[in-house]
Amino acid sequence: MRRISELHVVVPVHDEEALLPRCLTAIGQAVEEVRRRPRMPRVEVTVVLDSCTDGSASVATRHGATCVSVDSRSVGGARAAGVADVARRTGGTSPASVWLATTDADSSVPPSWLTAQLDLARDGVELMVGRVRPDRAELGQDVLARWWHHHRDPVRMPVYGANLGFTLAAYHRAGGFANVSEHEDVHFVAAALAAGCRWTQTGPWVQTSGRTRGRVTGGFAGYLRTLVTDPHVDTA
C-alpha cells in the first residue's frame, strides 16, 4: 500500500474570472472531504495564471489557492509550470508519495474527486485517466444525445486534462507536460503508458463547460463545436 503524504491540485487559467469561482468552490468541497478523513495528506491548490488580464488572480486568492504567474500562453506550459512549482515545494518528499490532480478552470469536480484518487493511489495506481461530461445546461438536447452516443463505449479511453491524477514520480518518468497549446494531456498519458506506469480509468466523472468557444483553437470546446456542426464526428 502506497502512502501519499502530499496532495496537490493544479489548475491552469487564462482569463477565466467568470468560471473560476465555480471551479474553485467545487475543488474546495473535494478538499474538505479529504480533510474529514483521519491521517490524510497535506492538501494544496495551485492556480497557474497564464497571461491573465482579468480578475482571475483575485478569484484564486479569495479561494485560498497558491498562485503561480507565467506567460507561456499555452495550457501545456501552464500545467507544467504548476507541477514544477509543486515539485519545488515538495523537494524533500519522495516523488512516489506526492499525488497531483489536474482539472480546468471551466470544470466542476465532484466532492469525491480527491478521496477517490487517494484510494486508487494507495492501491498502487500511478496514473488515473478520468472521464468528463459536458454541462447539460449549456448544450441542446440533440447535441447532448450525440455526445452520449459517441461516449457510451466504456472501453474507449479519451483523455482530458480536466480529470487527471498521477504521482510526481510517474510525471517525471513520462517526461511531463509538453509546452503546447493543446493535447498536452494526450501526449503525457501516452508517454506515461509507454513508461509502464500502472494506470486506471476508474474514478469520478468531472463536469466541464459546454461552451463551444474556449481558450484554444481546438481542445474540448473545439470538439463540442464540431459535434454541433457535424453529427457524425466520432473523435474527442
N, C-alpha and C positions, 0 to 999 in steps of 0.2 A: 504493500500500500504506500503510495507516494504522499509525502507531507508537503502541502502548499503553505508557505509562510507569508507570501506576498501575493496580493490580487490587485491587478491594475486594469482599469478601463480606459481605452484610448478612443477619442472621438475627433476626427478631422473636421474642420469647419472653415467654410469660405462664405462669409456674408449670409449667415443663417439666423439672424436675430429673431425672425418670426417663428421659426420652427424649433429652435434650440431649447426654449423653455420646456416644451413637452418632452423632448428627448431627455433632458437632464432630470426632470421630475421623475420620469419612469426609471431612469438609472438609479436615482436616489432611493426609490422604493425597493429596487432589487438589492441595493447595498444594505438597506435596513433588514431585509430577510437574511442576509449573511450574518449580520451582527446579532441577530436573535439566537444564533446557534452558539453552543459553547466551544471554546478553543478555536475560534475562527481566525483566519489570517488578517493581517493589516490590509485595509482596502483604500485605494485612492482612485480618483477620476482625473484624467488628464485631457484637457481640451487643447487641441492644436489649432491655433488661429493662423490660417494661411492667407496672407494678403487681405485681411478683413478691413473693410472701410465703414462698416456699420457698427451696431451696438452689441455684437456677439461677445466681445470681451467682458462687457458689463454683465451680460446674462450669465456667463460662465462663472464670474467672480461671485455673483449673488448666490449661486448654487454651490459654492464652496469647492469648485474644481481648481486644480492646478493648471495654470495657463502657460502654454509654450507658443511663442510667436515665430513664424517662419515666413519666407517669401518664396516658396517653391512653386506656387501656382500649379500644383498637381496633387491629386489625392494620394498617390503613391508616396510622394515625397513627404507629405504631411503625416501619413501613417508611420512612415519610417522615422521621422523626427520624434514622434510621440513615443515610439518604442525605444529609441535611442536615449531619450530623457529618462524613461523608466529604468533602463539598464544602468545608466549613470547613477541614479538614486539608490539602486539596489545592488551596487557593486560588490558589497561584502556578502551577498547571499548567493547560494548555489542557483544557477540559471534553471536547473530542473525543478526547483521549488518556487519559482516565480511564474504565475499564470497571468496571461494577458487576454482580455476580451475586447474586441473591437466592434463598434457599431457606427452608424452615421447620424448626422445632425437632423436628418429628416425622418428618423426612425424612432419607434417606441418599443422598448423591450418589456417583456412580462416580468412580474415580481420574482418568478422562479429562475430567471435567466442566469444569474450568477451562482446560486446554490446548486443548480443542475450541473453547471460546468465544473464546480468544485468536486462534486460526486464523481464525475467522469474522470477528472484528473487524479483523484485518489485511487481510482481503479486502474490507473496506468495509462490512460489516454493522454496523448501528447498534442493532439490536434482535433478540435471539434469544427466540423463544417456544417453550420446551421442553415436552416431554411428561412425564407421570408415570405410574407404575403402582402399585397398592396392594400392600402386603406380603402375599404369598400365605399366609404362616403365620398371618395374623390373620383371614382370610376363609374361609368354607366353599367347597368346590369349585363348588357351584351358583351362589353369588354371584359368584365369580371368573369363571365362564363367562359370566355376564350382563355383567360388566364388559367382557371382551374382545369380546363380541358388539357392544356399543354403541360400542366404540372401535377397531373393525377398519378403519374408513374413513380412509385416510391423508390425505385432503383436508380433513377436519374440522379446525378449529383451536380446541380447548379451551385455555383459558388458566389457568395455575397459578402463583401466586407462589412456589411451591416450586421452580420451574425457569424463571427469567427471567434474561436478561442484556442490558445496554444501556450505551451511553456516557452519561456525565453530560450531554453536550450534548443527546442525544436526550431524556433525562429532563426537562431544562429546557424543551425545545420542546413536550413533551407536557403540561406543567403539573404533573408529579409525581404522587405517590400521594395520593388523597383521604383525608381523616381519617374513614374509615367502618369499620364493624365487619366487613364482608365485601365481596367483589367489587371491592376496590380495584385488584387486578391486571387484571381485565377492563376497567375504566374506563381504566386507564393505557394498556393496549395499544391500545384503540380510539382514544384521543387521539393516541398515537404514530403509528398508521397514518394517521389523518386529517392529521397534520402532515407526512406524506410521508417518514417515517423508512424507511430501507432495512432490511428485516427478513427473517427466515428461520425456518422450523420445524425445521430440521435441528439435530442435536446429540444428546448422550447423554440417555437417559431417566433420571429420578430416581425412586427408590423412596420412597414415602411410607406413613405408617401406615395400616393397615386398620381403625383404630378407628372406631366409629360415633357416639362421643360426643367431640366436640372442644372447643375453647376458645371457639367462637362457635356461635350457634344453627344456622346453615346451614353454609356452607363445604363443604370436601371431605368431612368426616365426615358432614355432613348429607346430602350426595349419596349416600354409601355407605349411610347409614341408610335412605334412600328406596329404594335399589336392593334392599335386603334385604326390604323390605315390599311393594314394587311391582315385579314382574319386567318390566313394560312401560315403565318410565321410560327416557327416552332423551335426557336433558339433563344436562350436568355443570356 
